[in-house]
Amino acid sequence: MSPFKVARETRRVHARILNSQFSKEIFIQNRLIDVYGKCDCLDDARKVFDRMPQRNTFTWNSIITVLTKSGFLDEATRIFGSMPDPDQCSWNSMVSGFAQHDRFEESYEYFVKMHKENFFLNEYSFGSALSACAGLMDFDIGIQVYAMVSKSRYSTDVFMGSALIDMYSKCGSVACSQDVFLGMIERNLVTWNSLITCYEQNGSTSEALEVFVRMMNSGLEPDKVTLASVVSACASLCALKEGLQIHARVVRVSEARRVFDRMPVRNVVSETSMVSGYARAASIKATRFMFWKMKQRNVVSWNALIGGNSLIDMYMKCGSVEDGSRVFKNMMERDCVSLNAMIKLDHATMIGVLCACSHACLVEEGRLYASSMTKNHSLIPEKDHYSCMGSLLADCKVHGEIEMGKHAAEKLLEIKPRNSGPYVLLSNMYAEVGR
């Protein structure tokens, strides 16, 4: 049942409760606050709370939980401050609520206050505090929280270990993440994913692939988080061979794309990760197959491909100019007619296109695309675009495109007036045509 239908039915039940002998029952009213909150009916939940003649601790905790999950943290703070006797659950709601909405300093402050008030710190307290440390990227306070965890009953908890790996990773301490991982008695998929992501995000891409192989050998199946990190690592290494081997292993060879079929939810992110990995590795057939098999392509997927010099640039570099041009024209057509799909060319798109033209020595096409930025797409060229035009300037000399060369040179000199390169190339071009 959809949240809308649940909310509608809840209101019907609530109306009947108001006309019954249970209308003042605290337990039932607490449950109403909880259900309204889960249906995102904040106003209804707040009305029940405000009209209650009597409240208990569960009442206060229910409304605080609703407010923090909905992002109304300042209102939650006000309610928490007026609460007669906050308990462990109340404090945990505040610590986790602020951490989940990226207000990490306040999350950590509530954790410290909770500890000073001598409330028992459990796995939820520590987990939220570690998330706050990770968000702050503060290694020092992370170490302090870890010291508290190590003295608690949760020192060997798999959830706590995964949170520690993530915290150290965000702080840039790969060695500490590895030490935590090696010291864990129990590991789950989240643990392995945390270490793989740690290596990938901190530049140790080879280690990320090695950990992935070890994870597969342990019998665990990857999910979309695993796949995204591993493909990104392969792309960073331009490791087409490794990427193909990993993809083949995941799908067990005999069942094409089995990993995607087994995912409970396959989205643009996971599919684009595979496409982008193959594109950066210059495997045209694999990229084409993966990309056109995607069920949905939005601005994220297109720009992930083109903005990173992936699909179009890959086609150009590999000599498939016709394919590259078709992809870009496809985007321009969508830009004009597919407003509902929100496919819009942007600066990143044009950088990929201009670089592709430079690699393929397509001077005329580059000139047309450069002039179309302002004329057709309302985009103002930036420094990176003129840098691409600088590469085209060298091609202008070869192909005798004086006017295009002059325009590119003038723009480049506006950015770097002391750069002698454009002067030399332009001078040589004039000399060759007798000017």
C-alpha positions, 0 to 999 in steps of 0.5 A, a space after each residue: 500500500 502506498 504512503 498516500 493510501 496508508 495516510 488516508 486510512 490512518 485518518 479514517 481510523 483516527 476519526 473513529 478513535 476520536 468518537 470512541 472511549 479510547 480518544 484520550 488513551 496515550 498509547 493509541 495517540 503515541 501510535 498515531 504520531 508514529 504512523 503519521 510520521 512514517 507516512 510523512 504527514 508531519 502536520 497530522 503528527 504535530 496536531 496529535 502531539 499538541 492536543 494531547 492532555 497528557 504525554 509520556 516519554 514515548 510521546 516525546 520520543 515519537 515526535 522528536 523522531 518524526 521531526 529529525 527524520 523529516 529534517 526539521 532539526 531546529 524544531 526537534 531541538 526546541 521540543 527536545 529542550 522542553 522535554 521533562 526527562 530525556 532518555 537514551 532514545 531521545 539523545 540517540 534521535 538527536 545525535 543520529 538526526 543531525 548526522 543524517 542531515 549533514 549537520 555533523 558538528 551539532 551531531 557530535 556536540 549532542 553525543 558529547 553532551 549525552 556522554 557527560 549526562 552519563 547516559 549509556 552509549 550503545 551501538 546507535 550512539 557510537 555509529 552516529 558519532 562515527 558518521 559525524 566524525 567521517 562527515 567532519 573528516 576530523 581524525 582526532 575526534 574520530 580517534 577519541 570515539 574509537 577509544 570509547 568504542 574499544 572499551 565498550 561491549 561493541 568493540 567487536 560488533 560488525 556494524 561498528 567495524 564497518 563504521 570505523 572503516 568508513 570514518 578512517 577512510 573519509 579522514 584519509 587514513 587507509 592504514 587505519 581502515 585496513 587495521 580495523 578490517 583485519 582485526 574484525 572477527 566477523 565481516 559482512 557485505 557492508 564491511 567489504 564494501 567499506 574497505 573497497 570504497 576506502 581504497 578506491 576513493 583514496 587512490 589505491 585502486 589496485 588494492 580495491 580490485 584485490 579486496 574485491 577478488 578476496 570478497 568474491 572468493 569468500 562467497 559474498 555476492 556484490 551489490 550495486 555499491 560494490 559494483 560502482 566502486 570496482 568499476 570506478 577503480 577499473 576506469 581509474 586504472 584504464 584496466 579494460 582487461 581487469 574490468 572485463 574479467 570482473 564483469 565476466 566473473 560477476 555474471 558467471 559468463 553463462 548468464 549475461 548481465 546476471 548481476 544486474 538481473 539479480 539486483 533488487 533495484 537497478 538504477 541509472 547510477 549502477 548502470 552508468 558506472 559500468 558504461 563509464 568504466 568501459 568507455 574510459 577503457 576504450 572498449 567500443 563494443 562493450 560501451 555501446 552494448 551496455 549504454 544502449 541496454 540501459 532502461 533509463 538515460 537521464 542528464 546524469 548518465 549522459 553527462 557522466 559519459 560525455 563530461 568525463 571525455 568518455 563516450 564521444 571522446 572514446 569514439 573519436 580516439 578510436 577512429 569511430 568519428 561517425 559514432 561519436 558524432 551520432 551520440 552528440 547529435 542525439 544529445 542535441 536532439 534531446 536538448 531540443 525536444 525532450 524537456 520532460 527528460 531534462 536532457 540539457 547540454 552543459 559546459 562539461 558536455 561541450 568540453 568533451 565534444 571539443 576535446 574529441 574534435 581536437 583528438 580527431 583533428 576535426 577543425 571545422 566541426 570544432 569551430 561549429 560546436 564552439 560557435 554553437 555554445 552561445 548561439 544555440 545552447 546559451 553557454 558562455 565559453 570558459 577557460 577549459 573550452 578555450 584550452 580545447 580550442 588551443 589544441 584546435 589552433 594547432 590543427 588550424 595551422 595544418 589545415 589552413 583555417 586562418 580565421 578560426 586560428 585567429 579567433 582561437 588565438 585571440 581568446 587564448 591570449 586573453 586568458 594567458 597574454 604572456 603565452 608565446 605559443 599562440 603568437 608563434 602558431 598564428 605567425 607561422 600560419 600567416 607566413 605560410 599564406 603570404 600575409 
